[in-house]
Amino acid sequence: MKSLLPNFKRTFLIVGYTFLVLPISLFSKGLMQSMAQFEVPDLILKSAHYYDAMLWVYVHMMVIGLLILIIGYSVNDLNKQKWIAGLLFIVTGFYFYLDFRSADWAFGNALYKGESSIIPAIIGLIVNLLFFQLTLRLFLNSRSRN
């Protein structure tokens, strides 16, 4: 079972590259065109403030992705790995909550409309589960060594 689950480095590389590729794909398609698929009202899509906010969000996502990649490549100390993984589990859990809250489904407020509005939430869930399994395994592994 352990071989099926990604270790620290693999988890961080999966998440880091995902956080880089997703915004790049939105930018290549066109940021406002990408947001239109979530049925954001046209008046809002044409707002310079909304464009600036979305640009900031996705540039920020890329910066976080780069930081996660750097951590994945450079942190080798088991104690640091478990605390970093735990912190990122909590942080991505909050992001996951925000994405599910805004999605168009039975438990969301449908701020963003359509079936595609659940996709960011599903990606957030997968990322959160990756950090959860890693945190759990790292803490259990460190206890068994003591």
N, C-alpha and C positions, 0 to 999 in steps of 0.2 A: 504493500500500500504506500509506503514512503516514497518509492520510486515514481509513483504516479503523480504525487503532489510536488509542485516546484519548490526548490530550496530558496534561500534568501536571495541569492543573486538572480536566479531565473524569475522569481516573483517580481523583483524590482525592475528587471529588464522588460518583462511583459507589460507591466503597468507604465513604465517610463516611455517606452516606444508607442504604446497606445495613446498616451497623453500627448505625444508629438504628432502622430499620424492623423488623429481625429480632427484637430484644428486645421491642419494643413489641407485635409480633404474639404473642409468647409470653406477655407479661403480660396481653394482652387475652383470650387463650384460657384463661389460668390457668397459672401456672408449674408447679405439680406435675402438672396434667393434661397439660401439654405434655411433661414429662419421662416421664410414664407411657407415652407412645408408644414410648419407647426401652426398654420392659420393665424399668424400674428396679423392684426388688422393693418391694412395698407397705410393708414395715417401714421401708425407707429413705425412701420417699416421705413417710411420716408423721413423719419425724424433723425436729425443729425445726432441728437443725444442718445437715441437707441443704438444707432450704428456705433457711436463711440463706446458705449457700455458693452456691446457685444464684442467689439474689437478688443477691448481691455480683457474681457472674460477669457477669450480664446488665446490671446497672447499670454495671459497669466497661466492658462492651462499648459501651454508649451513650456513656460519657465518651470512650472512644477514638474513636468515630465523630465526636463533636463536635470533638475535637482535629484529626482528619484533615480535616474540613470547613474548619476555620479555617485550617489549613495550605494547603489547596487554594485557598481564596479570597485568601490574603494573601501567599504566597511567590512572588515574581516573578524573583528572582535565579537564573540558570541553574546556577551552581555550588552554591548551597544546594539547589536542586531535585534535582540528581543525587544528592547525599549523603543527603538525606532519603528519596528514593525507594529508594536502595540499602539504607538502614537498615531501612525498612519491608518491603522484600523479604526481608531476613534474619529479621525478627521474625515476619512472617506465614508464612514458611517453617517456623518452629518451631511456630506454632499449627497449621499444616496437618499437620505430623508428628503432633502430639498427637491431632488429630481422626481421622486415618487409623489411628493406633495403637489407638484405643479403639472403632473401628467393627466391626460384625459382617460381616466379609468375610474372604477368604482370607489377607490380609496383616495383619489386625487381631486384637486379643485378645478381641473381642466383649464388652467391658465393658458397652457399650450394645447391646441386641439389636434385631433386626428390620431390615428393608430401609431404614427411615427413618434408621437410625443412620449411614448413609453420606452423607446430605444435608449435614450440617455439614462433612464432609471435602471434598465436591465444591465447596461454597461457598468453603471455605478455599483449595482448589486454584485456583479462578477468580480470587480476590483475589490470591493469590500470583503467578499468571501475569500479572495486570494490572501489578503492581509490577515483575515481572521484565522485561516488554517495555519498560516506561517507563524503568527503570534502564539497560537496554541501549541504548536509543535516546538517552537523555540523555548517557551517557558517550561513545558513538560520535559524537554530534553535537558535543560539546565538543572531542573529538580532531580532528575535521575542521576546526574553526575555528582550531586552533593551528598 
